[in-house]
Amino acid sequence: MEKQNRKKKWINTLKFFAAYLVAAWTFLQFVDWALNRYHISPYWVDILLWFFIGIIPSLLIYLYHQDRLNKRVFKRHEKIIFPLNILLILIVTYFGFGNSDLGATTKTIAYEDEQGKQQSALITKEEFREGFYVFPFKPKKVDSTKAWLQYGINYLTHQDLLQNKNLTPVLSYVQNTADKARITSYFYDYYVDGEFEIIDSTYTINTFIRDSKSAEVIKQETFTGNDVLELIDDITVFVTNHFTSNEFNTPKHLDLEVKEFTSSSLKAIEYFMQSDYTKAVKEDNTFALAYLLDAKRKLTYSQSKFEERQLADKAYQYRSKLPLQKRGETLILKNLAYDEFENAEKLIKLQLEVNPSDDSYNSTLYSIYGRTKNLKAYTQRAYDAYASNKNEVNAYNVIEAGLIREDYDYLLEEIDISDKKQVNDEYIFHLKLRPLLHEGNIDEAQKIQNKFKLLEPDFKNLTKVYDTAIAYLKNNKSTIEKLKPFEGTYRSNIGEQTFDFWIENNTLLQYVSNQIIFVYLLAGDTKIVSGTPIRGRTWLKEFFTDENGEFFKIKTEQNNFNSTDIFWYWKIDETIEKAEQLFEAKELDSAKIAYQKAIKANPKHYFLKDVLAHINYVQNTDSLTLDKQLKSVVGTYGPRTFWIENDRLFYKRGNDVKIELLPISENRYMNMTKLRDHLAFTYEGNNVINSFGYQYDIENEIWIKLDIARNTFKKDD
């Protein structure tokens, strides 16, 4: 009898439990629909799911003993199990969802329109946007004249998709399927790629939406037509419809056609995709995006202050062609180009309300914090960004921020977690190398380095800098006394870029003008290294001493995957800074004295003598003769163009930067942008017949005349 009762109780228990599961699942489906419909955080579904699962132990006990428990007769173990079960559910929920946004998936932002009027817009919060990668579209047949389209289609598709603030598309130029899956699978569930062919001026583009783990096509569509830009608009509609909700209150966004925010000239877009912005704007002088990207590139690498400002002005002039957020970017760029950093910071923070993880805005904000050495804001920004969105860019930013904070345990723990999650990525473990070296765990770092070199021998050009560091640190401890000599400001020999080195706590930091802060590691008495091999770039900087034993120049080896570039930088001391300030203020008499002092303090800095030669020349040449000399060289010499602007002589070669030329003799000119280069002219009587260049050989400390064909050009008729 007792056995039958027990069996009956179990049958009733299972019946009620089955009904519970059906009811719970139905309720979850309804909640999921309601949350999507009214744009409330989907995390509530996860919380309810874990609650329904977590309560099962107590539920089964209750269902089996419900006759007794309904009479409020509890045994001792039940008095413990029920509250403990609830407590455990609360603890798990808190730690699992304590930092999650459980409110609306949308928010309202305020902004000023072109007329300065206050406007507002409803957008989806970034953490609730659908993220995916957009990869190149491969050509079915190789055609060198249209090869640019494999990158052009995915770039323009990505730009078009960025207008929709319900999405977070990520641009990548990776082509190998295994690498696509590896890159995407850790961060997103899907990616977009495709293929195309052109037959008799008709474009056919197959677009695929794929599962990130298997690369399996889950949806595809073919687009055919004679206008590739219109087809890209169709592709973005297809992708958008797949990834966004069709609910009536989904935030809507203005969707400009590709032709509107780029150019209707396919040739201009081709030059644009080849990064030849000069030719792009010659084809279409209203190409705002080309002006914007050209100015950003020159600003990022500090190539030419003159041109940064001109391009920023052009981008701002034609900003009405751009999507709303790109318009804001032109204003930010204009403020940066004119050194209005406070305004730029305020504008960036407004834009980051819309896109908190936008790489461009974040890197610019990091640059501003780096310029002012605001390390607290700099590192907190990186930590917060990584906490809210663990994507690739934020991961690398937080590594640099963690090294700045000397927060090595945190970094090693996060890398361990990532390594375990990303089973398809054999690279992640190598990210431990830098934290281990900085904390002084050389033996463990050596193991990491050896393992990586064994698995990835093709990375040897990138990893070699850390072989140097490990070999040195095995027998030498990094100390503040050893790092101290590296402090100072250095400027490029071939551009306007500067480095600032300083020590924070026990760490040597470097701020690169208009870029970010890099953390450097001691690798010798005169050497430091930095960089992340799996990101494809590492640096070794070797410092050279003068007769007083002080560092005065740097040789930088920039290692890429299979090549190494060499760059030189000169230390800028107070005497040089003062001389340059006086020269820029056109106080030539005072500047002359200042440069003489600077040369005495820095006899190896050849370019100081060039500026002094220029000052002497213009002071000893009457204005009419000087004016005639400058005008005589105006014209085009093959790829070189010389012109007068506001009584100053300027030069530009192809897509290179605009440079002001300063005469130091009757036929030779220096400049303050590319210190290494001089330009000179050959005269026949009073007529200029060609131009040629000189280049300074730093290692041999001599000027070399470049008389090879690519550097000597006749003046066009």
VOVEXDREN-88178 format. One record per residue (C-alpha): residue in three letters; x, y, z. Coordinates in steps of 0.5 Angstrom, whole numbers, padded with zeros to 4 digits, always signed. Layout:
N
ALAXYZ...
***
This chain:
717
MET+0000+0000+0000GLU+0006+0005+0002LYS+0009+0003-0005GLN+0003+0005-0009ASN+0002+0011-0005ARG+0009+0013-0006LYS+0009+0011-0014LYS+0002+0015-0014LYS+0006+0021-0011TRP+0011+0021-0016ILE+0007+0020-0022ASN+0003+0027-0019THR+0009+0030-0018LEU+0012+0029-0025LYS+0005+0031-0028PHE+0005+0038-0024PHE+0013+0038-0026ALA+0011+0037-0033ALA+0006+0042-0033TYR+0010+0047-0030LEU+0016+0046-0035VAL+0010+0048-0041ALA+0008+0054-0037ALA+0015+0057-0035TRP+0017+0056-0043THR+0010+0059-0045PHE+0011+0065-0040LEU+0018+0066-0042GLN+0016+0066-0050PHE+0011+0071-0048VAL+0016+0075-0044ASP+0021+0075-0050TRP+0016+0077-0055ALA+0014+0083-0050LEU+0021+0085-0048ASN+0023+0086-0056ARG+0016+0089-0057TYR+0017+0094-0052HIS+0025+0095-0052ILE+0026+0093-0045SER+0032+0089-0043PRO+0033+0082-0046TYR+0037+0080-0040TRP+0030+0079-0036VAL+0029+0073-0040ASP+0035+0070-0038ILE+0034+0072-0030LEU+0027+0069-0031LEU+0030+0062-0034TRP+0035+0062-0029PHE+0030+0063-0023PHE+0025+0057-0026ILE+0031+0053-0027GLY+0034+0054-0020ILE+0027+0053-0016ILE+0027+0046-0019PRO+0030+0043-0013SER+0025+0046-0008LEU+0019+0045-0013LEU+0020+0038-0013ILE+0020+0037-0006TYR+0014+0041-0005LEU+0010+0037-0011TYR+0012+0031-0008HIS+0010+0033+0000GLN+0005+0038-0002ASP-0001+0035+0002ARG+0004+0036+0008LEU+0007+0042+0006ASN+0000+0045+0005LYS-0002+0044+0012ARG+0005+0048+0014VAL+0008+0042+0017PHE+0016+0043+0015LYS+0021+0038+0017ARG+0028+0041+0019HIS+0032+0040+0013GLU+0026+0043+0009LYS+0027+0049+0013ILE+0034+0050+0011ILE+0033+0048+0004PHE+0028+0052+0002PRO+0031+0059+0004LEU+0038+0057+0002ASN+0035+0055-0005ILE+0032+0062-0006LEU+0039+0065-0003LEU+0043+0061-0008ILE+0038+0064-0014LEU+0039+0071-0011ILE+0047+0070-0011VAL+0047+0067-0017THR+0043+0073-0020TYR+0047+0078-0017PHE+0053+0076-0020GLY+0051+0074-0026PHE+0047+0080-0028GLY+0049+0085-0023ASN+0052+0090-0028SER+0047+0088-0033ASP+0042+0094-0036LEU+0035+0092-0034GLY+0032+0098-0036ALA+0030+0100-0043THR+0034+0098-0049THR+0033+0105-0052LYS+0035+0112-0050THR+0034+0119-0052ILE+0040+0123-0054ALA+0040+0131-0055TYR+0044+0134-0060GLU+0044+0141-0064ASP+0042+0141-0071GLU+0046+0145-0076GLN+0042+0151-0074GLY+0044+0151-0067LYS+0037+0148-0065GLN+0036+0143-0060GLN+0034+0136-0062SER+0033+0129-0060ALA+0033+0122-0062LEU+0031+0116-0060ILE+0037+0110-0061THR+0038+0103-0059LYS+0043+0103-0053GLU+0050+0100-0056GLU+0050+0094-0051PHE+0043+0092-0054ARG+0045+0093-0062GLU+0046+0087-0066GLY+0054+0086-0068PHE+0057+0083-0073TYR+0063+0083-0078VAL+0063+0085-0085PHE+0069+0082-0089PRO+0071+0083-0097PHE+0067+0081-0103LYS+0071+0076-0107PRO+0071+0077-0114LYS+0069+0071-0118LYS+0074+0072-0124VAL+0081+0076-0123ASP+0080+0083-0126SER+0086+0088-0124THR+0082+0094-0126LYS+0076+0092-0121ALA+0080+0089-0116TRP+0079+0095-0111LEU+0072+0093-0111GLN+0073+0087-0106TYR+0075+0092-0101GLY+0070+0097-0104ILE+0064+0093-0103ASN+0065+0091-0096TYR+0068+0098-0094LEU+0062+0102-0097THR+0057+0097-0094HIS+0060+0098-0087GLN+0059+0105-0088ASP+0052+0105-0090LEU+0050+0100-0084LEU+0053+0105-0079GLN+0048+0110-0080ASN+0043+0105-0077LYS+0044+0105-0069ASN+0041+0099-0068LEU+0047+0095-0071THR+0054+0095-0069PRO+0058+0093-0076VAL+0065+0092-0075LEU+0070+0092-0081SER+0075+0087-0083TYR+0079+0086-0089VAL+0081+0079-0087GLN+0079+0074-0093ASN+0081+0067-0090THR+0075+0063-0088ALA+0078+0060-0082ASP+0081+0067-0080LYS+0074+0070-0081ALA+0071+0065-0076ARG+0077+0066-0071ILE+0076+0073-0071THR+0068+0073-0071SER+0066+0067-0066TYR+0069+0070-0060PHE+0065+0077-0060TYR+0059+0076-0065ASP+0055+0070-0067TYR+0055+0072-0075TYR+0059+0075-0080VAL+0057+0078-0087ASP+0061+0077-0094GLY+0060+0075-0101GLU+0063+0075-0108PHE+0062+0079-0114GLU+0063+0079-0122ILE+0062+0084-0127ILE+0059+0081-0134ASP+0058+0087-0140SER+0058+0092-0135THR+0053+0088-0131TYR+0055+0087-0123THR+0052+0081-0120ILE+0054+0081-0112ASN+0052+0075-0108THR+0051+0077-0101PHE+0052+0072-0095ILE+0050+0072-0088ARG+0054+0066-0084ASP+0054+0063-0077SER+0061+0065-0074LYS+0063+0059-0071SER+0061+0054-0077ALA+0062+0059-0083GLU+0055+0056-0085VAL+0051+0061-0090ILE+0044+0062-0086LYS+0042+0067-0091GLN+0044+0069-0098GLU+0041+0074-0103THR+0044+0076-0110PHE+0043+0083-0113THR+0044+0085-0120GLY+0045+0091-0124ASN+0049+0096-0128ASP+0050+0101-0122VAL+0054+0098-0116LEU+0053+0104-0111GLU+0046+0102-0112LEU+0047+0095-0111ILE+0051+0097-0104ASP+0044+0100-0102ASP+0040+0094-0103ILE+0045+0090-0099THR+0045+0094-0093VAL+0037+0093-0093PHE+0038+0086-0094VAL+0043+0086-0088THR+0039+0091-0084ASN+0032+0087-0085HIS+0036+0080-0082PHE+0039+0083-0076THR+0034+0089-0074SER+0027+0088-0071ASN+0021+0090-0075GLU+0017+0092-0069PHE+0013+0099-0069ASN+0017+0102-0064THR+0024+0100-0067PRO+0028+0107-0067LYS+0028+0109-0074HIS+0034+0112-0077LEU+0036+0117-0084ASP+0039+0112-0089LEU+0043+0116-0094GLU+0044+0113-0100VAL+0052+0111-0102LYS+0052+0116-0107GLU+0050+0122-0103PHE+0055+0121-0097THR+0061+0119-0102SER+0061+0121-0109SER+0057+0119-0115SER+0063+0118-0119LEU+0066+0111-0119LYS+0073+0113-0121ALA+0073+0118-0115ILE+0071+0112-0110GLU+0076+0108-0113TYR+0082+0113-0112PHE+0079+0114-0105MET+0079+0106-0103GLN+0086+0106-0106SER+0087+0112-0100ASP+0089+0117-0106TYR+0085+0122-0103THR+0088+0128-0107LYS+0086+0124-0114ALA+0079+0123-0111VAL+0077+0130-0109LYS+0080+0132-0116GLU+0075+0128-0119ASP+0069+0130-0114ASN+0071+0137-0110THR+0065+0136-0106PHE+0067+0129-0103ALA+0067+0130-0096LEU+0069+0123-0093ALA+0075+0124-0097TYR+0077+0130-0094LEU+0075+0128-0087LEU+0079+0121-0088ASP+0085+0125-0091ALA+0085+0130-0085LYS+0084+0124-0080ARG+0090+0121-0083LYS+0095+0127-0083LEU+0093+0129-0076THR+0094+0122-0073TYR+0101+0121-0076SER+0102+0129-0075GLN+0104+0130-0082SER+0103+0137-0084LYS+0099+0142-0080PHE+0098+0146-0086GLU+0094+0141-0089GLU+0091+0138-0083ARG+0087+0145-0083GLN+0086+0146-0090LEU+0083+0139-0091ALA+0079+0139-0084ASP+0076+0146-0087LYS+0074+0142-0093ALA+0071+0137-0090TYR+0067+0142-0085GLN+0065+0146-0091TYR+0061+0140-0095ARG+0059+0136-0088SER+0052+0137-0090LYS+0053+0131-0095LEU+0055+0126-0089PRO+0050+0122-0084LEU+0049+0126-0078GLN+0054+0123-0074LYS+0060+0124-0079ARG+0058+0131-0079GLY+0059+0131-0072GLU+0066+0128-0073THR+0068+0134-0078LEU+0067+0139-0073ILE+0071+0135-0068LEU+0077+0134-0073LYS+0076+0142-0074ASN+0077+0143-0067LEU+0083+0138-0066ALA+0086+0141-0073TYR+0086+0148-0069ASP+0088+0146-0063GLU+0082+0147-0059PHE+0082+0141-0055GLU+0077+0142-0050ASN+0072+0143-0055ALA+0074+0137-0058GLU+0073+0133-0052LYS+0066+0136-0050LEU+0064+0134-0057ILE+0067+0127-0057LYS+0063+0125-0051LEU+0057+0128-0054GLN+0058+0123-0060LEU+0060+0117-0055GLU+0053+0118-0052VAL+0051+0115-0059ASN+0057+0110-0060PRO+0060+0109-0053SER+0065+0104-0057ASP+0066+0108-0063ASP+0074+0106-0065SER+0075+0113-0068TYR+0072+0117-0062ASN+0075+0113-0057SER+0082+0113-0060THR+0081+0121-0061LEU+0079+0121-0053TYR+0085+0117-0051SER+0089+0122-0055ILE+0087+0128-0052TYR+0088+0124-0045GLY+0095+0122-0047ARG+0097+0129-0049THR+0095+0132-0042LYS+0097+0126-0039ASN+0091+0125-0035LEU+0092+0117-0034LYS+0086+0116-0029ALA+0081+0118-0034TYR+0085+0115-0040THR+0085+0108-0036GLN+0078+0108-0033ARG+0076+0109-0040ALA+0079+0103-0043TYR+0077+0099-0037ASP+0070+0101-0037ALA+0069+0100-0045TYR+0072+0093-0044ALA+0067+0092-0038SER+0061+0094-0043ASN+0064+0091-0049LYS+0069+0086-0050ASN+0071+0087-0057GLU+0078+0086-0060VAL+0079+0094-0060ASN+0077+0094-0053ALA+0081+0088-0051TYR+0088+0091-0053ASN+0086+0098-0050VAL+0085+0095-0043ILE+0092+0091-0044GLU+0095+0098-0045ALA+0091+0101-0039GLY+0093+0095-0035LEU+0100+0096-0036ILE+0100+0103-0034ARG+0096+0102-0028GLU+0101+0096-0027ASP+0095+0092-0026TYR+0098+0085-0028ASP+0094+0080-0024TYR+0088+0083-0027LEU+0091+0082-0034LEU+0093+0075-0033GLU+0086+0073-0031GLU+0083+0076-0036ILE+0087+0073-0041ASP+0086+0066-0038ILE+0079+0067-0039SER+0079+0069-0046ASP+0084+0064-0047LYS+0079+0058-0045LYS+0073+0061-0048GLN+0077+0062-0055VAL+0079+0055-0056ASN+0080+0057-0064ASP+0085+0062-0063GLU+0092+0059-0061TYR+0095+0066-0060ILE+0091+0069-0054PHE+0096+0066-0049HIS+0102+0070-0052LEU+0098+0076-0049LYS+0101+0074-0042LEU+0108+0076-0044ARG+0108+0083-0043PRO+0104+0083-0036LEU+0109+0078-0034LEU+0115+0081-0036HIS+0113+0088-0033GLU+0112+0084-0027GLY+0119+0081-0027ASN+0117+0074-0028ILE+0122+0073-0033ASP+0122+0065-0033GLU+0115+0065-0034ALA+0115+0070-0040GLN+0121+0066-0043LYS+0116+0060-0043ILE+0110+0064-0046GLN+0115+0066-0051ASN+0118+0059-0053LYS+0111+0056-0054PHE+0109+0062-0059LYS+0115+0061-0063LEU+0115+0054-0063LEU+0107+0054-0065GLU+0108+0061-0070PRO+0115+0061-0073ASP+0113+0066-0078PHE+0112+0071-0073LYS+0119+0071-0072ASN+0120+0078-0074LEU+0115+0081-0069THR+0117+0077-0063LYS+0125+0078-0064VAL+0124+0085-0060TYR+0122+0081-0054ASP+0128+0076-0055THR+0132+0082-0054ALA+0128+0084-0047ILE+0128+0077-0044ALA+0136+0076-0045TYR+0137+0083-0042LEU+0132+0082-0036LYS+0135+0075-0034ASN+0141+0079-0031ASN+0138+0086-0030LYS+0133+0089-0026SER+0129+0095-0029THR+0129+0100-0024ILE+0127+0108-0024GLU+0134+0110-0025LYS+0135+0106-0031LEU+0129+0108-0034LYS+0130+0116-0032PRO+0135+0117-0038PHE+0130+0116-0043GLU+0125+0121-0041GLY+0124+0127-0046THR+0121+0130-0052TYR+0123+0127-0059ARG+0121+0129-0066SER+0121+0125-0072ASN+0126+0126-0078ILE+0121+0126-0083GLY+0115+0129-0080GLU+0112+0133-0075GLN+0110+0127-0070THR+0113+0127-0063PHE+0114+0122-0058ASP+0114+0124-0050PHE+0117+0119-0045TRP+0116+0120-0038ILE+0116+0115-0032GLU+0109+0113-0028ASN+0110+0109-0022ASN+0115+0104-0024THR+0113+0104-0032LEU+0116+0108-0038LEU+0110+0111-0042GLN+0110+0114-0049TYR+0105+0119-0052VAL+0105+0119-0059SER+0102+0126-0062ASN+0095+0125-0064GLN+0095+0118-0062ILE+0095+0114-0056ILE+0100+0112-0050PHE+0104+0106-0051VAL+0108+0102-0045TYR+0115+0101-0046LEU+0120+0095-0043LEU+0127+0096-0042ALA+0131+0092-0046GLY+0138+0094-0046ASP+0142+0100-0043THR+0140+0104-0049LYS+0134+0100-0051ILE+0126+0099-0050VAL+0121+0095-0053SER+0114+0095-0054GLY+0108+0092-0058THR+0104+0086-0059PRO+0106+0081-0064ILE+0099+0078-0065ARG+0097+0085-0067GLY+0102+0085-0073ARG+0107+0091-0070THR+0113+0091-0065TRP+0118+0097-0064LEU+0125+0097-0061LYS+0128+0104-0060GLU+0135+0105-0059PHE+0138+0111-0056PHE+0144+0114-0058THR+0148+0119-0053ASP+0152+0125-0054GLU+0159+0127-0051ASN+0156+0128-0045GLY+0153+0121-0044GLU+0146+0124-0045PHE+0141+0121-0050PHE+0140+0126-0056LYS+0137+0121-0062ILE+0133+0115-0063LYS+0133+0110-0068THR+0126+0106-0068GLU+0126+0099-0071GLN+0118+0098-0073ASN+0117+0091-0074ASN+0111+0089-0079PHE+0110+0081-0080ASN+0115+0080-0085SER+0119+0087-0086THR+0122+0092-0082ASP+0122+0100-0082ILE+0127+0105-0079PHE+0125+0112-0077TRP+0130+0117-0073TYR+0127+0122-0068TRP+0131+0128-0065LYS+0131+0130-0058ILE+0128+0137-0057ASP+0130+0141-0051GLU+0128+0147-0048THR+0133+0151-0052ILE+0130+0148-0059GLU+0123+0149-0056LYS+0124+0157-0055ALA+0128+0158-0062GLU+0122+0154-0065GLN+0117+0159-0061LEU+0120+0165-0063PHE+0121+0163-0071GLU+0114+0161-0071ALA+0112+0168-0068LYS+0117+0171-0074GLU+0121+0174-0069LEU+0127+0173-0073ASP+0132+0177-0069SER+0131+0173-0063ALA+0130+0167-0066LYS+0137+0168-0069ILE+0140+0168-0062ALA+0136+0163-0060TYR+0138+0158-0065GLN+0145+0159-0064LYS+0144+0157-0057ALA+0140+0151-0059ILE+0146+0149-0064LYS+0151+0150-0058ALA+0147+0145-0054ASN+0145+0140-0059PRO+0151+0140-0064LYS+0149+0134-0068HIS+0142+0137-0069TYR+0143+0139-0077PHE+0136+0142-0078LEU+0138+0147-0073LYS+0143+0150-0077ASP+0138+0149-0083VAL+0133+0154-0080LEU+0139+0159-0078ALA+0141+0159-0085HIS+0134+0161-0087ILE+0134+0166-0082ASN+0141+0169-0085TYR+0139+0168-0092VAL+0132+0172-0091GLN+0135+0178-0087ASN+0141+0179-0092THR+0137+0178-0098ASP+0132+0184-0100SER+0125+0183-0101LEU+0124+0184-0108THR+0130+0179-0110LEU+0127+0174-0105ASP+0120+0175-0108LYS+0123+0174-0115GLN+0127+0168-0113LEU+0120+0164-0110LYS+0116+0166-0116SER+0121+0163-0121VAL+0121+0156-0118VAL+0113+0156-0119GLY+0110+0151-0123THR+0110+0143-0124TYR+0115+0139-0125GLY+0113+0132-0126PRO+0109+0129-0120ARG+0112+0136-0116THR+0108+0142-0116PHE+0110+0149-0113TRP+0106+0155-0112ILE+0106+0162-0108GLU+0100+0162-0102ASN+0100+0169-0098ASP+0107+0170-0100ARG+0110+0164-0098LEU+0112+0158-0103PHE+0109+0151-0102TYR+0110+0144-0105LYS+0106+0138-0106ARG+0108+0131-0109GLY+0102+0127-0111ASN+0098+0125-0105ASP+0104+0127-0100VAL+0103+0133-0095LYS+0103+0140-0097ILE+0110+0143-0095GLU+0112+0150-0094LEU+0119+0151-0097LEU+0124+0156-0094PRO+0130+0158-0098ILE+0137+0158-0095SER+0140+0160-0101GLU+0139+0162-0108ASN+0137+0155-0111ARG+0136+0151-0104TYR+0130+0150-0099MET+0129+0147-0093ASN+0122+0146-0089MET+0120+0145-0082THR+0115+0139-0084LYS+0120+0133-0087LEU+0127+0136-0084ARG+0131+0130-0087ASP+0129+0133-0094HIS+0131+0139-0098LEU+0129+0141-0105ALA+0134+0145-0110PHE+0133+0147-0117THR+0138+0148-0123TYR+0138+0154-0127GLU+0140+0156-0134GLY+0140+0164-0134ASN+0134+0166-0130ASN+0130+0160-0132VAL+0129+0154-0128ILE+0130+0148-0132ASN+0129+0142-0127SER+0128+0141-0119PHE+0132+0135-0115GLY+0132+0133-0108TYR+0137+0132-0102GLN+0137+0128-0096TYR+0140+0128-0090ASP+0144+0121-0088ILE+0144+0121-0081GLU+0148+0115-0080ASN+0154+0118-0084GLU+0152+0126-0082ILE+0152+0128-0089TRP+0147+0131-0094ILE+0146+0126-0101LYS+0144+0129-0107LEU+0138+0125-0110ASP+0140+0125-0117ILE+0136+0119-0119ALA+0131+0119-0124ARG+0125+0119-0119ASN+0128+0125-0116THR+0130+0129-0121PHE+0124+0132-0126LYS+0124+0137-0131LYS+0120+0143-0131ASP+0113+0142-0135ASP+0112+0147-0141
***
